[in-house]
Amino acid sequence: MRSGLVAALLVASSLLFGGCGGGEGGSEGPGAALGFSGWDGSGILAIEGALVFTSPLADPIPDGVVLVADGWIEAVGAQGEVFIPQTARRVSGAGASLLAGFWDSHLRLDPVLLEAAADPSTPAAELEAWFQENITGFGFTGVVDTGTSLADLQPLADRMRLEGIRGPQILPTGGATLQGVRVAGSDAAAWTEEMAAELLVEETTLVPALSLLLPPGDASDMQINAALQELARAQGRLRAFVATGGRVAYGSGFGWGTTQDPILEMELMDESGIGFAALLASLTTEPVLRFGYSDRGEVEPGMVADLVLIDGDPRANIAAMERVRWVLRGGIPLYGTVR
C-alpha cells in the first residue's frame, strides 16, 4: 500500500511528467534525432532468443520469446511456445539477456541538464543525448530524484511532455524524505545492527548507496584506507540485512557524491554477496512496488514493456550489466537500435 507521502509524490509526478501509464511520453517526438533506424514502437515486436529474466525469483527462460504490442507485454515463453504473428517485427536477442527496466531510487539530476531544459533554444536531441549518456544508456527506465525542487524540474517536465522527449519516468520528491525508505550511504547510523533490526520490523526499504562511502579523488592514503574499511563494514551489514529478509532498492547516488558511474554501485552491491536475485529485485520489483508502479518491474504478460537487453548473462559476470544493447520504455526506444 502506498504511504500518504508516496501517493502525494505520485500525483506531483503525474502533474509534472504527464502520468505513469504504459507507453506514455513517447508515442510521438524527436526520435529520428536519436538515430533509431530499427523498431519505432508501432505494431507488434517479437524479441527472440534471449535469456529472459521474467522476475528476480524465477529461473530465466533460455532462448525465450517476448511479444510486445502497443507498449505492453502480450506473451512470454520459450521458443515454440509463443505464437508470433506474421505482421510482427522480429528482432534477435541471441547471446543477450532481457530484463525489466531498471529503477534508480536515489539520484539528483544535473543542474546543467535542468538549465539546458529551461532554455528553449536547447534542442530536444541534446536533452535526450544527456539521458542516454547518463541514465537510459545504463538500462534505467525510471528514476527517483531526491534532491531537486519541483520548480527546477518543471521546465524539463514540460518539455518532456509537450515535445515527446524520450527519457526515464521521473518521480520527483522535491527534496522530501520518502516514508518507508531509508537512504544509507555515508550515514553511519544506518549501518548498525540496531538500525537494521528497526528497518526489518518497519518493513522499510533500504537504499544502500554504497558508492557514497568511497573517498574523494584527492583523499590521502589514510583516508582511503578508512573509507574502504567503512565500505567493507557496510557491505557486510547489507549482506546480513538481505539474508534476514530485508527490502533493498538500488540507488546510484548520482549527483550526490563524487562518483557518477551507476554501474559502480551495482558492482559494490554484488561484491557484498547479496546475490544476483536480490540485486535484480533492488533494480526492478522492489522500487516499483514501493513507489506504486505495480504494472511494471517484471517481464510478464500484462506488464508495461519497460525492457532492457544486455549482452551476456549478468549472473556469470556482473560486468554484463553495462553492455546495454537497447532500452524500451512503454515499448518506445530510449537507447540503442532495436533490430
Secondary structure as UniProt FT lines:
FT   HELIX           4..17
FT   TURN            22..25
FT   HELIX           31..34
FT   STRAND          44..52
FT   TURN            56..57
FT   STRAND          61..69
FT   TURN            70..71
FT   STRAND          72..78
FT   TURN            79..81
FT   TURN            86..87
FT   STRAND          89..92
FT   TURN            94..95
FT   STRAND          96..100
FT   STRAND          102..107
FT   HELIX           111..118
FT   TURN            120..121
FT   HELIX           124..134
FT   HELIX           136..138
FT   STRAND          140..145
FT   HELIX           150..163
FT   STRAND          169..172
FT   TURN            174..175
FT   TURN            179..180
FT   STRAND          181..183
FT   TURN            185..186
FT   HELIX           188..191
FT   HELIX           193..202
FT   STRAND          205..207
FT   HELIX           210..213
FT   TURN            217..218
FT   HELIX           221..243
FT   TURN            244..245
FT   STRAND          247..248
FT   TURN            254..256
FT   HELIX           262..271
FT   TURN            272..273
FT   HELIX           276..283
FT   HELIX           285..290
FT   TURN            291..292
FT   TURN            294..295
FT   TURN            301..302
FT   STRAND          307..311
FT   TURN            314..316
FT   HELIX           318..322
FT   STRAND          324..329
FT   TURN            330..331
FT   STRAND          332..335
//
